[in-house]
């Protein structure tokens, strides 16, 4: 098994949890990161974080490769796919965990902000899938495309309009991409992990943490491992009859 996972730059993030879970199951891992994006947020990343991630993944015995790329650049998706296939000859699982997200009211909205969200969240996703599908070689291990969305289709998210629009596109693309690829034995699904405490929310945003916690029937936030467990299942042979679905994995919060 060989997996390409985008958006893996933080030990506490969903991307690392996915990579770790698949590495534990014997997969060779190719990770993408773009650390400058994380530097915009309170949790940030340190300069050695990706190196630490690679070291942790290698403990499970498989190969680990890495590339840094800015998906706002038109050529970046093709370069990432080319690098992954050069490293491993084939990639069975394409897991698109990267995202660009900023907040601001409608009056703050700019064309540049809309374009950044669309370029990174929509354009790069489509180009990554296109370039991967052209190179993917069918084998006994079936192809999997797994995208990530958020809960904007469940409840409104004022102040995140550009992000909402871009994630809405991912939601709507899921079914049509599945129809394009499923005859090749490739399933396409999208995961909404719900509110996930991948950035020490209780430390950086304590009021938000407490407010969101009220909506969880199980009295806890989601963890990166919750998302990783579902994604590992969707990558497995047991999931072969599931395609074109947006799966809410939010502990019943629907928030």
C-alpha positions as a LaTeX table, in Angstrom:
\begin{tabular}{lrrr}
\hline
Residue & $x$ (\AA) & $y$ (\AA) & $z$ (\AA) \\
\hline
Unk1 & 0.00 & 0.00 & 0.00 \\
Unk2 & 1.21 & 3.46 & $-0.88$ \\
Unk3 & $-0.56$ & 6.63 & 0.22 \\
Unk4 & $-0.19$ & 10.30 & $-0.64$ \\
Unk5 & $-1.56$ & 12.58 & 2.07 \\
Unk6 & $-1.66$ & 16.35 & 1.68 \\
Unk7 & $-1.64$ & 18.87 & 4.50 \\
Unk8 & 0.67 & 17.04 & 6.91 \\
Unk9 & 2.67 & 19.63 & 8.81 \\
Unk10 & 1.71 & 19.33 & 12.48 \\
Unk11 & 2.07 & 16.47 & 14.95 \\
Unk12 & $-1.29$ & 17.41 & 16.46 \\
Unk13 & $-3.05$ & 17.63 & 13.10 \\
Unk14 & $-5.47$ & 15.35 & 11.29 \\
Unk15 & $-2.97$ & 14.84 & 8.47 \\
Unk16 & $-0.37$ & 13.30 & 10.76 \\
Unk17 & $-2.99$ & 11.11 & 12.45 \\
Unk18 & $-4.04$ & 9.75 & 9.03 \\
Unk19 & $-0.45$ & 9.14 & 7.97 \\
Unk20 & 0.36 & 7.42 & 11.27 \\
Unk21 & $-2.69$ & 5.15 & 11.09 \\
Unk22 & $-1.87$ & 4.02 & 7.56 \\
Unk23 & 1.82 & 3.60 & 8.41 \\
Unk24 & 0.80 & 1.36 & 11.31 \\
Unk25 & $-1.10$ & $-0.75$ & 8.79 \\
Unk26 & 2.01 & $-1.16$ & 6.64 \\
Unk27 & 1.61 & 1.60 & 4.06 \\
Unk28 & 4.47 & 3.54 & 2.53 \\
Unk29 & 3.69 & 7.22 & 3.02 \\
Unk30 & 4.26 & 10.30 & 0.88 \\
Unk31 & 3.34 & 13.50 & 2.70 \\
Unk32 & 2.83 & 17.05 & 1.48 \\
Unk33 & 3.11 & 20.11 & 3.69 \\
Unk34 & 3.13 & 23.89 & 3.43 \\
Unk35 & 4.44 & 25.17 & 6.74 \\
Unk36 & 4.08 & 28.92 & 5.99 \\
Unk37 & 0.31 & 28.50 & 6.20 \\
Unk38 & 0.47 & 27.16 & 9.77 \\
Unk39 & 2.66 & 30.08 & 10.79 \\
Unk40 & $-0.38$ & 32.34 & 10.35 \\
Unk41 & $-2.14$ & 30.78 & 13.35 \\
Unk42 & $-1.56$ & 30.87 & 17.12 \\
Unk43 & $-0.49$ & 27.22 & 17.26 \\
Unk44 & 2.15 & 27.65 & 14.50 \\
Unk45 & 4.71 & 24.95 & 13.72 \\
Unk46 & 8.35 & 24.81 & 14.69 \\
Unk47 & 11.08 & 24.50 & 12.08 \\
Unk48 & 11.72 & 20.86 & 12.96 \\
Unk49 & 8.09 & 19.71 & 13.01 \\
Unk50 & 8.01 & 18.05 & 9.58 \\
Unk51 & 11.31 & 16.30 & 10.34 \\
Unk52 & 9.78 & 15.03 & 13.57 \\
Unk53 & 6.70 & 13.82 & 11.68 \\
Unk54 & 8.87 & 11.91 & 9.20 \\
Unk55 & 10.88 & 10.32 & 12.02 \\
Unk56 & 7.70 & 9.26 & 13.84 \\
Unk57 & 6.22 & 7.71 & 10.70 \\
Unk58 & 9.41 & 5.80 & 9.92 \\
Unk59 & 9.17 & 4.06 & 13.29 \\
Unk60 & 6.46 & 1.87 & 11.76 \\
Unk61 & 8.88 & 0.32 & 9.28 \\
Unk62 & 7.69 & 1.72 & 5.97 \\
Unk63 & 9.15 & 4.26 & 3.61 \\
Unk64 & 8.33 & 7.95 & 4.10 \\
Unk65 & 8.84 & 10.70 & 1.52 \\
Unk66 & 7.97 & 14.39 & 1.71 \\
Unk67 & 7.45 & 17.45 & $-0.45$ \\
Unk68 & 6.72 & 21.08 & 0.44 \\
Unk69 & 4.42 & 22.86 & $-2.01$ \\
Unk70 & 2.13 & 25.89 & $-2.20$ \\
Unk71 & $-1.14$ & 24.84 & $-3.84$ \\
Unk72 & $-1.88$ & 28.44 & $-4.73$ \\
Unk73 & 0.65 & 27.89 & $-7.52$ \\
Unk74 & $-0.93$ & 26.39 & $-10.64$ \\
Unk75 & 1.93 & 23.96 & $-11.25$ \\
Unk76 & 2.14 & 22.66 & $-7.66$ \\
Unk77 & $-0.46$ & 19.83 & $-7.86$ \\
Unk78 & 1.23 & 18.28 & $-10.88$ \\
Unk79 & 4.63 & 18.57 & $-9.23$ \\
Unk80 & 3.41 & 16.85 & $-6.06$ \\
Unk81 & 1.85 & 13.97 & $-7.99$ \\
Unk82 & 4.94 & 13.58 & $-10.17$ \\
Unk83 & 7.18 & 13.46 & $-7.10$ \\
Unk84 & 4.97 & 10.87 & $-5.39$ \\
Unk85 & 4.91 & 8.55 & $-8.41$ \\
Unk86 & 8.64 & 9.01 & $-8.94$ \\
Unk87 & 9.19 & 7.87 & $-5.36$ \\
Unk88 & 6.82 & 4.88 & $-5.36$ \\
Unk89 & 5.85 & 4.07 & $-8.98$ \\
Unk90 & 2.22 & 3.84 & $-7.88$ \\
Unk91 & $-0.01$ & 5.58 & $-5.34$ \\
Unk92 & $-3.07$ & 3.65 & $-4.20$ \\
Unk93 & $-4.63$ & 6.14 & $-1.79$ \\
Unk94 & $-4.94$ & 9.87 & $-2.52$ \\
Unk95 & $-6.00$ & 11.61 & 0.69 \\
Unk96 & $-6.57$ & 15.34 & 0.31 \\
Unk97 & $-6.37$ & 16.88 & 3.75 \\
Unk98 & $-4.97$ & 20.31 & 2.84 \\
Unk99 & $-7.11$ & 23.42 & 3.16 \\
Unk100 & $-6.96$ & 27.19 & 3.25 \\
Unk101 & $-9.22$ & 28.94 & 5.73 \\
Unk102 & $-9.56$ & 32.51 & 6.95 \\
Unk103 & $-12.34$ & 34.38 & 8.70 \\
Unk104 & $-14.00$ & 37.71 & 8.01 \\
Unk105 & $-17.41$ & 39.25 & 7.55 \\
Unk106 & $-19.16$ & 39.81 & 4.22 \\
Unk107 & $-18.00$ & 43.43 & 4.26 \\
Unk108 & $-14.38$ & 42.24 & 4.59 \\
Unk109 & $-14.61$ & 39.94 & 1.56 \\
Unk110 & $-12.14$ & 40.56 & $-1.27$ \\
Unk111 & $-11.61$ & 38.99 & $-4.68$ \\
Unk112 & $-8.11$ & 37.96 & $-3.60$ \\
Unk113 & $-9.47$ & 36.13 & $-0.56$ \\
Unk114 & $-12.06$ & 34.30 & $-2.65$ \\
Unk115 & $-9.42$ & 33.33 & $-5.21$ \\
Unk116 & $-7.04$ & 31.99 & $-2.55$ \\
Unk117 & $-9.72$ & 29.72 & $-1.13$ \\
Unk118 & $-10.81$ & 28.54 & $-4.56$ \\
Unk119 & $-7.27$ & 27.99 & $-5.84$ \\
Unk120 & $-6.15$ & 25.95 & $-2.85$ \\
Unk121 & $-9.34$ & 24.18 & $-1.85$ \\
Unk122 & $-10.99$ & 23.55 & $-5.24$ \\
Unk123 & $-8.56$ & 23.99 & $-8.13$ \\
Unk124 & $-5.67$ & 22.11 & $-6.54$ \\
Unk125 & $-7.99$ & 19.31 & $-5.42$ \\
Unk126 & $-9.30$ & 18.76 & $-8.94$ \\
Unk127 & $-5.82$ & 18.94 & $-10.47$ \\
Unk128 & $-4.37$ & 16.55 & $-7.90$ \\
Unk129 & $-7.12$ & 14.02 & $-8.62$ \\
Unk130 & $-6.73$ & 14.46 & $-12.38$ \\
Unk131 & $-2.96$ & 13.98 & $-12.34$ \\
Unk132 & $-3.21$ & 11.05 & $-9.94$ \\
Unk133 & $-5.90$ & 9.29 & $-11.98$ \\
Unk134 & $-3.80$ & 9.56 & $-15.16$ \\
Unk135 & $-0.91$ & 7.75 & $-13.46$ \\
Unk136 & $-2.70$ & 5.32 & $-11.15$ \\
Unk137 & $-2.06$ & 1.68 & $-12.07$ \\
Unk138 & $-4.88$ & $-0.75$ & $-11.17$ \\
Unk139 & $-3.79$ & $-3.71$ & $-9.06$ \\
Unk140 & $-5.13$ & $-5.95$ & $-6.33$ \\
Unk141 & $-5.06$ & $-2.83$ & $-4.14$ \\
Unk142 & $-7.93$ & $-0.66$ & $-5.32$ \\
Unk143 & $-7.65$ & 3.08 & $-5.75$ \\
Unk144 & $-9.10$ & 5.44 & $-3.18$ \\
Unk145 & $-9.70$ & 9.18 & $-3.30$ \\
Unk146 & $-10.67$ & 10.70 & 0.05 \\
Unk147 & $-11.35$ & 14.40 & 0.44 \\
Unk148 & $-12.09$ & 16.48 & 3.52 \\
Unk149 & $-14.87$ & 18.96 & 4.12 \\
Unk150 & $-16.34$ & 20.73 & 7.14 \\
Unk151 & $-19.80$ & 21.06 & 8.64 \\
Unk152 & $-20.97$ & 24.02 & 6.58 \\
Unk153 & $-23.62$ & 21.82 & 4.93 \\
Unk154 & $-25.06$ & 21.09 & 8.39 \\
Unk155 & $-25.14$ & 24.54 & 9.98 \\
Unk156 & $-24.38$ & 28.10 & 8.83 \\
Unk157 & $-20.89$ & 29.51 & 9.25 \\
Unk158 & $-21.11$ & 33.31 & 9.09 \\
Unk159 & $-17.72$ & 34.94 & 8.84 \\
Unk160 & $-16.27$ & 32.11 & 6.73 \\
Unk161 & $-17.94$ & 32.75 & 3.38 \\
Unk162 & $-14.97$ & 32.03 & 1.11 \\
Unk163 & $-14.19$ & 28.84 & 3.00 \\
Unk164 & $-17.84$ & 27.79 & 3.01 \\
Unk165 & $-18.07$ & 28.25 & $-0.75$ \\
Unk166 & $-14.93$ & 26.24 & $-1.42$ \\
Unk167 & $-15.90$ & 23.39 & 0.88 \\
Unk168 & $-19.38$ & 23.38 & $-0.63$ \\
Unk169 & $-17.70$ & 22.69 & $-3.96$ \\
Unk170 & $-15.88$ & 19.68 & $-2.49$ \\
Unk171 & $-19.19$ & 18.39 & $-1.14$ \\
Unk172 & $-20.82$ & 18.66 & $-4.56$ \\
Unk173 & $-17.82$ & 17.26 & $-6.45$ \\
Unk174 & $-17.84$ & 14.01 & $-4.49$ \\
Unk175 & $-20.70$ & 12.34 & $-6.34$ \\
Unk176 & $-19.59$ & 13.43 & $-9.81$ \\
Unk177 & $-15.96$ & 12.45 & $-9.27$ \\
Unk178 & $-17.15$ & 9.06 & $-8.09$ \\
Unk179 & $-19.14$ & 8.64 & $-11.31$ \\
Unk180 & $-16.00$ & 9.49 & $-13.29$ \\
Unk181 & $-13.75$ & 6.99 & $-11.51$ \\
Unk182 & $-15.77$ & 4.17 & $-9.95$ \\
Unk183 & $-15.80$ & 2.02 & $-13.09$ \\
Unk184 & $-12.03$ & 1.74 & $-12.66$ \\
Unk185 & $-12.54$ & 0.36 & $-9.17$ \\
Unk186 & $-11.64$ & 3.72 & $-7.63$ \\
Unk187 & $-13.93$ & 4.94 & $-4.88$ \\
Unk188 & $-14.31$ & 8.63 & $-4.06$ \\
Unk189 & $-15.60$ & 9.80 & $-0.69$ \\
Unk190 & $-15.43$ & 12.90 & 1.47 \\
Unk191 & $-15.17$ & 13.04 & 5.25 \\
Unk192 & $-16.55$ & 15.77 & 7.50 \\
Unk193 & $-14.69$ & 15.18 & 10.79 \\
Unk194 & $-16.76$ & 17.75 & 12.67 \\
Unk195 & $-15.13$ & 20.06 & 15.23 \\
Unk196 & $-11.74$ & 18.48 & 15.87 \\
Unk197 & $-9.35$ & 19.59 & 18.57 \\
Unk198 & $-6.21$ & 19.48 & 16.48 \\
Unk199 & $-4.83$ & 22.80 & 17.72 \\
Unk200 & $-5.27$ & 22.91 & 21.52 \\
Unk201 & $-8.49$ & 24.89 & 21.21 \\
Unk202 & $-8.99$ & 24.94 & 24.97 \\
Unk203 & $-5.70$ & 26.86 & 25.23 \\
Unk204 & $-5.98$ & 29.25 & 22.29 \\
Unk205 & $-9.78$ & 29.74 & 22.14 \\
Unk206 & $-11.20$ & 28.72 & 25.55 \\
Unk207 & $-14.61$ & 30.36 & 25.08 \\
Unk208 & $-15.09$ & 28.69 & 21.70 \\
Unk209 & $-13.95$ & 25.37 & 23.14 \\
Unk210 & $-16.55$ & 25.49 & 25.92 \\
Unk211 & $-19.34$ & 26.65 & 23.61 \\
Unk212 & $-18.75$ & 23.91 & 21.03 \\
Unk213 & $-18.37$ & 21.27 & 23.74 \\
Unk214 & $-22.02$ & 21.84 & 24.70 \\
Unk215 & $-23.08$ & 20.41 & 21.34 \\
Unk216 & $-21.26$ & 17.08 & 21.75 \\
Unk217 & $-23.55$ & 14.36 & 23.19 \\
Unk218 & $-20.44$ & 12.37 & 24.17 \\
Unk219 & $-19.06$ & 15.36 & 26.10 \\
Unk220 & $-15.80$ & 15.64 & 24.20 \\
Unk221 & $-14.42$ & 17.21 & 21.06 \\
Unk222 & $-13.40$ & 15.06 & 18.12 \\
Unk223 & $-9.77$ & 14.03 & 17.91 \\
Unk224 & $-7.54$ & 13.66 & 14.84 \\
Unk225 & $-7.52$ & 9.93 & 15.53 \\
Unk226 & $-11.32$ & 9.79 & 15.14 \\
Unk227 & $-10.97$ & 11.10 & 11.59 \\
Unk228 & $-7.97$ & 8.86 & 10.88 \\
Unk229 & $-9.87$ & 5.73 & 11.93 \\
Unk230 & $-12.66$ & 6.46 & 9.47 \\
Unk231 & $-10.27$ & 7.32 & 6.65 \\
Unk232 & $-8.29$ & 4.13 & 7.22 \\
Unk233 & $-11.55$ & 2.20 & 6.85 \\
Unk234 & $-12.42$ & 4.05 & 3.63 \\
Unk235 & $-8.99$ & 3.11 & 2.29 \\
Unk236 & $-9.54$ & $-0.56$ & 3.14 \\
Unk237 & $-11.01$ & $-3.31$ & 0.92 \\
Unk238 & $-14.02$ & $-3.49$ & 3.27 \\
Unk239 & $-15.16$ & $-0.07$ & 2.05 \\
Unk240 & $-15.35$ & $-1.02$ & $-1.64$ \\
Unk241 & $-19.16$ & $-0.60$ & $-1.79$ \\
Unk242 & $-19.04$ & 2.98 & $-0.50$ \\
Unk243 & $-18.46$ & 5.71 & $-3.08$ \\
Unk244 & $-19.79$ & 9.17 & $-3.80$ \\
Unk245 & $-20.61$ & 9.77 & $-0.15$ \\
Unk246 & $-20.02$ & 12.67 & 2.22 \\
Unk247 & $-19.70$ & 11.05 & 5.63 \\
Unk248 & $-20.26$ & 13.03 & 8.81 \\
Unk249 & $-18.03$ & 11.72 & 11.58 \\
Unk250 & $-18.86$ & 14.21 & 14.29 \\
Unk251 & $-19.86$ & 12.23 & 17.36 \\
Unk252 & $-23.52$ & 13.03 & 16.75 \\
Unk253 & $-22.97$ & 16.75 & 17.28 \\
Unk254 & $-24.11$ & 17.91 & 13.81 \\
Unk255 & $-22.45$ & 21.23 & 14.62 \\
\hline
\end{tabular}
